[in-house]
Amino acid sequence: MFVTVACAQELPEKRPVKRSYVCPPKFVRQGHRCYFFSKEPATWQDAHFHCRDMHSNIAIIKNANQDKLIRNFLSTKSLGR
C-alpha cells in the first residue's frame, strides 16, 4: 500500500511577545503547523524516514478543524496535480 507523504512540524507555543514563524523550505503553513506534501507515493515506512530526514513527523490529523484545513489545501490547484 502506498500513501502520499505528509509531514508536520509543531510551531512554537504562543508567547506574549508577538513573533512570526516561517515554515522550512518546501513546507506550507496551515493553522499552527507546517506541512510538507509529497507528490510521490511512498510506503508508510519510507514516508516515516523521509519525514524524519526533514526533522518532522508523519502528519496525524487530531481534530475536524485540522482535517478541514488539510482537505481544503489539497483540493486547491496549488499542488499542480
C-alpha positions in Angstrom: 0.0 0.0 0.0 1.3 3.5 -0.9 0.4 6.8 0.8 1.3 10.4 -0.1 3.9 11.7 2.3 2.5 14.4 4.6 4.9 15.6 7.3 4.1 18.1 10.1 6.1 20.3 12.4 4.6 21.9 15.5 5.0 25.7 15.7 6.4 27.2 19.0 3.8 27.9 21.6 2.3 31.4 21.6 4.1 33.9 23.8 3.0 37.4 25.0 5.6 38.9 22.6 4.2 38.7 19.0 6.6 36.8 16.8 6.1 35.3 13.4 7.2 31.8 12.5 8.3 30.9 9.0 8.0 27.3 7.8 11.0 25.5 6.5 11.6 25.4 2.7 9.1 23.2 0.9 6.7 23.3 3.9 3.4 25.2 3.9 1.7 26.7 6.9 -1.8 25.5 7.7 -3.2 26.7 11.0 -0.5 26.4 13.7 1.6 23.8 11.8 3.8 23.5 8.9 3.2 20.6 6.4 5.2 19.1 3.6 3.1 17.3 0.9 4.9 14.9 -1.4 3.7 14.4 -4.9 5.3 11.0 -5.0 3.7 7.9 -3.4 5.6 6.1 -0.7 5.2 3.2 1.8 4.4 4.2 5.4 8.0 3.3 6.4 9.6 5.3 3.6 7.3 8.2 4.4 8.3 8.0 8.1 12.0 8.1 7.4 11.6 10.9 4.8 9.8 13.0 7.4 12.5 12.2 10.0 15.1 13.3 7.5 13.3 16.6 7.3 13.2 16.9 11.1 9.5 16.3 11.2 6.9 13.6 11.7 4.2 12.0 9.6 1.1 14.2 10.0 -1.6 13.0 12.3 -4.9 14.7 12.0 -6.2 15.2 15.5 -9.5 17.0 15.0 -12.1 18.2 12.5 -10.5 21.6 12.1 -7.1 20.1 11.0 -9.0 17.8 8.7 -10.8 20.7 7.1 -7.7 22.7 6.7 -5.8 19.9 5.0 -8.7 18.9 2.8 -9.2 22.5 1.6 -5.5 22.9 0.9 -5.3 19.6 -1.0 -8.3 20.5 -3.1 -6.6 23.7 -4.4 -4.7 23.8 -7.7 -1.5 24.9 -5.9 -0.2 21.4 -5.8 0.0 21.2 -9.6 -1.9 17.9 -9.8 
